[in-house]
Amino acid sequence: MDTPIKKIILATDFSNTSKEASHHALLLAKIYGAELTILHVFDTGAWNTPSHYYVTTEGYNLAESQDEIRQRGKDSLIKLADSIDLEVDTIFTEGDPGHEVIRVAEELDAGLIVLGTHGYSGWKRFAIGSVAEFVTKYAPCAVLTIRPKGEEKRREERRED
């Protein structure tokens, strides 16, 4: 019997939530015997600054060129791929993260997209947007979103208030 999931895309922004999503993507790839592709979309956004996950212990150097920042993202992608106990492909692309995840999923004929969700709500969700929500709405395949650890406990605490 053919498995419906032959290709899995792990979309990452290198956050802790994305790291948690990588564990799920790896497990599912092993269970299904699926190809795993790790995707990172380099998005400088409206303020022309990189994702805060690119910031090193030395901080973010405003004089650093976009090429240097871009290379740091590529290096992070390679480091993540090397840390995974499976042969994986990597894709580093640029543009709007939601649109790029959808484009790559269509291009690869993916069966599943795995990504973390930061669980933003209210003003922060409006201002930053929700890549996970966009991907879930427009994906050409199944999507598994992983919430931050401890999110369920925070939700229960808010209900009690």
SVG drawing of the C-alpha trace seen along z (x, -y; Angstrom):
<svg xmlns="http://www.w3.org/2000/svg" viewBox="-12 -50 42 52">
<polyline fill="none" stroke="black" stroke-width="0.4" points="0.0,0.0 1.4,-3.4 1.7,-6.0 -0.1,-9.2 2.8,-11.2 5.9,-10.9 7.4,-14.3 7.4,-16.4 8.5,-20.0 9.7,-21.4 9.3,-25.2 11.6,-26.8 12.5,-30.3 15.0,-28.8 12.9,-29.6 12.4,-27.3 8.9,-26.4 10.5,-25.5 13.0,-23.3 10.1,-21.5 8.4,-21.2 11.6,-19.6 11.3,-16.7 7.7,-16.0 8.8,-16.3 11.7,-13.9 9.5,-11.4 6.9,-11.5 9.5,-11.2 10.8,-8.1 7.4,-6.6 6.2,-7.2 9.6,-6.7 9.1,-10.1 11.6,-12.5 12.2,-15.5 13.0,-18.9 13.9,-21.7 12.8,-25.1 13.8,-28.5 12.4,-31.7 14.7,-34.7 12.3,-37.6 13.6,-41.0 10.1,-42.4 9.0,-46.0 11.7,-47.2 14.5,-45.6 15.8,-43.8 16.4,-40.0 14.4,-37.6 15.4,-38.0 16.5,-34.3 19.5,-35.5 20.8,-37.6 23.9,-36.2 25.2,-36.5 27.1,-39.5 23.8,-41.1 22.8,-42.4 25.3,-44.6 23.5,-47.3 26.5,-47.7 26.3,-44.1 25.4,-43.7 22.3,-41.8 24.6,-39.3 26.3,-38.6 22.9,-38.2 21.7,-36.0 24.8,-33.8 24.1,-33.5 20.6,-32.2 22.1,-29.7 24.6,-28.5 21.8,-28.0 19.9,-26.0 22.9,-23.7 23.5,-23.4 19.9,-22.3 20.1,-19.8 23.3,-18.3 21.7,-17.9 19.0,-15.7 19.4,-12.0 18.2,-11.5 19.3,-12.5 17.5,-15.7 17.3,-18.3 17.4,-22.0 15.9,-25.0 16.8,-28.6 14.6,-31.0 13.6,-34.7 10.3,-36.4 7.1,-36.4 7.3,-33.4 3.7,-32.2 3.7,-32.5 7.1,-30.9 6.1,-27.9 3.0,-27.4 5.0,-27.8 7.7,-25.3 5.0,-22.8 3.3,-23.0 6.6,-22.8 7.7,-19.7 4.2,-18.1 4.5,-17.8 2.2,-15.6 2.7,-17.4 4.0,-20.7 5.2,-20.9 5.8,-24.3 5.7,-25.9 3.2,-28.6 4.2,-31.3 0.6,-31.5 0.4,-35.3 -3.0,-36.9 -4.5,-40.3 -2.3,-43.2 0.8,-41.2 -0.9,-38.8 -2.3,-41.7 1.0,-43.5 3.2,-40.5 0.7,-38.3 0.5,-34.5 2.5,-32.5 1.1,-29.3 -2.5,-30.5 -1.8,-31.6 -0.1,-28.3 -2.9,-26.3 -5.5,-28.2 -3.8,-28.0 -1.6,-24.9 -2.0,-22.3 -1.5,-19.5 -2.0,-18.6 -0.4,-21.0 0.8,-20.1 1.3,-23.2 3.2,-22.9 2.4,-25.3 5.0,-26.5 5.6,-24.3 3.6,-25.5 0.9,-27.1 -1.8,-24.9 -1.0,-25.9 -1.1,-29.6 -4.5,-29.1 -5.9,-27.4 -4.6,-30.2 -6.3,-32.8 -9.6,-31.0 -9.4,-31.0 -8.9,-34.8"/>
</svg>
